[in-house]
Structures are given as structure tokens and as C-alpha cells.
Amino acid sequence: MKKILFACLLLSGASFGQNATGFWDKDRSFTKEIKLKAGDRQVVAVTDFPTGTTEFVYRITVLDENQQLSNNLFSLLKSIPDPSGISQGAAGGVFLLSKVNGSDKCRYALFGDAADADKFQKTGTLKNACYAATDALSKDAGRLFGKNFSCTAKKLYIGVESDNWLFSQKIVLEVVPWVDARKSSGWTAARKKEIIALAKEGGVANKMLQPNEFCSCILEKISAQYTYEQYTELLAEEKMRLYSKSGSLCLSQKESNAGILAAIRKDVQQYIDKEQFEKAISLLETTIFEYKLQKTEDVNSLARAFIFSKQFDNALQIFAANPSLSNVETKILHGHALLLTGEKQEAVDKYKSVIKQQVSSKISARKLIESDFAQFAKWKEIDTNFERILSKLD
């Protein structure tokens, strides 16, 4: 592999246009001084990079006996808030290079795979190296990007080879990772899908036809509270409580529930249209009514589901709990509940109060009453002359 001058390596980084907000991770920076025997090769495994590492800066310095570095690599990097600042020109390369170095030189290579590093140590082969300095150097530094170099995976191996066939060498190896703050939580796309899939198995989501927005909200709550690593350390019982609590927040907090409530109402209407009334009731009761978020349309939907599943007393309780509603459909449904529980005159009074009005732009009160009566007439256990009731409304 061709030797790439440090300044050129840095200059090439400018074209990537990295603007990610992150930090140099001091706690996971790596420094090691090794002694390399004459003509020998050695491989050093760098501490695992933290989650969210997208690149790193390294420095290799060959020292004479008793020499020490005047500044460690992190102390130089901490004044550069963004790694792209290193790419402003050759001066950045000089800035990172050691102020001291010995007269001895070495060659080095960077690997992302242990097997490739092992082959280098045994045979000197540079196959699959992320980067290799084939010309002997007394000092060098560089910056590698995740998109272009495999070394920004979880592991880095530095292989060094002595250029002195008579004496041992003292070499200082330094690596500092740059952690992208947005990726440091560990929530990859695959892991997010894992959470959404689990959320869909939960109580509320399992009752919905289209639970995606609700489950996405649960993911948002969980990922904001925990890193993925922290999440994996939770017990199964803790995860269940976390999903339940997150789901409750998604339903109760106004900043996140508008789209979710719209999806619930749409699902409820689909259940009613398919005459799956128990599903409509269960979904409404465990979401909108549980969190006291009901509007007139929700009262109407629940009442209709109760009436058409022949739970007339439950329907009456809904109207008793919402006495101030004067919606046309509400009065019609209230009339139905009264009629089907034997209160015919009260039912007629309810119908008459709205008979000349529109339920919506598409259907009049009379048409809705007639349509509902046509369904009631199919129930053999209901002994009511619906035609006679209709005649009283004129």
C-alpha cells in the first residue's frame, strides 16, 4: 500500500464535509508505550471504541532512550471542537505531530480485524490494512473516517515494525476517538425496529389497526431516556413497565398524542363499519376514555358500539355521564338507547328535537334514523314497530 503523506490525508478529509456534533472521548482515549526488539514486529490492540465512534485520530512517535512526549494527543485535540478543523491544511498535521522524537524509525499499519493484524505480525503482510506507512518514519499522525476506513468499527489494531536491526526501540502509540453525539446512544435503525416490533405486541397497540405512530412515540420516549446499552440491561419486568409508562405518556401528553388519537379514531370507525363493536369499545375505553380525552365524536362512537352490540344500559350510562352534549347524532343515539329499553315517548321526543337537522353535510337526521331502524328491525328479540315510530316524527 502506498505511503500517504499526513498532510494529504488530512486535506482529503475536508471533502467529506463532516459537521457532526460530538466530542473527543478522553475516557476512551488510548496511550501505550512499547519496546520493540531490533527488527521485530508487534501488534497492539486498542481499547474498544465507544458507541457512536465515527472516526479517530492517532499518533505514533519513536523516542530515543529517556525521552518523553511533551504533550499527549488528547491535550492537543481538546482545543479542536470538531475533527474537520484538523483538515484545514498541512499546518494541522504539523500541530499534531510530536515535538520530540528519536532518530530511530519504524513502519506501521492499522487494521480493523484481528486475523489481518495477526498475519502482519507473523509475515509482515499488509493485506486488508486500513492504512499503512511503508516508508520508515520517526513520527506520524493521521485521522481516519468511518465511511472510508474499516478501522472505525469496534476495534483497532496497530501493527509496528522496527527499522533498526541492531537495537530495541521505544514507541508511543496514541489514539483518540471522536464520538458523534447523535450516534452515541447506540440506537441504530435495526434496534429501533426491534423496539417498535415489541411495542406492537403491547396492549393498546395490539388493539389498533394502524399502531405505527403510537409505537414510534413509545420508541421516542424510551430512546430519549435510555441508551441502547442501558436498555438491554433492564430486566424483563422493567421493560414491561417502561413500555406501559411510555405508552401512557404518548396518550396523555398533548405534544405527542394528536396523531395517535386521530389514528385511534380512524381505527374505531373501521371497527364499527365492520360491525366489530367489541373491538371498538375496548380500544376507546382503554385509550381515549381512560385518559379522559373524549370529544363528542368519541361519545357517539362508544354509544353506537354499545347500542349495536345490544348493550343498551351501558349506552344510557354514557349519555348520563355527558348530559351537556347537544350534537344531532348524540341525540339520535340517545333516542335509540331509550327506545330499545322501552322508553318510547322519551325516544320520540329526542328524535323530534333534531328530525329536521343534518347530522353532516352528507346525511340528514331522518336518513340516519331510518338507516339505524333498518338494522334494529333485523333483531328478532326486539319487538318494536319502527315504522310507527317514524310516522310519529312527521
Beta strands, then each sheet from edge to edge (+ up, - down):
strand 1: 22-24
strand 2: 30-36
strand 3: 41-46
strand 4: 53-63
strand 5: 106-111
strand 6: 131-137
strand 7: 139-145
strand 8: 156-162
strand 9: 169-180
sheet 1: 1+ 9- 2+
sheet 2: 1+ 9- 4+ 7-
sheet 3: 3+ 8- 5+ 6-
end
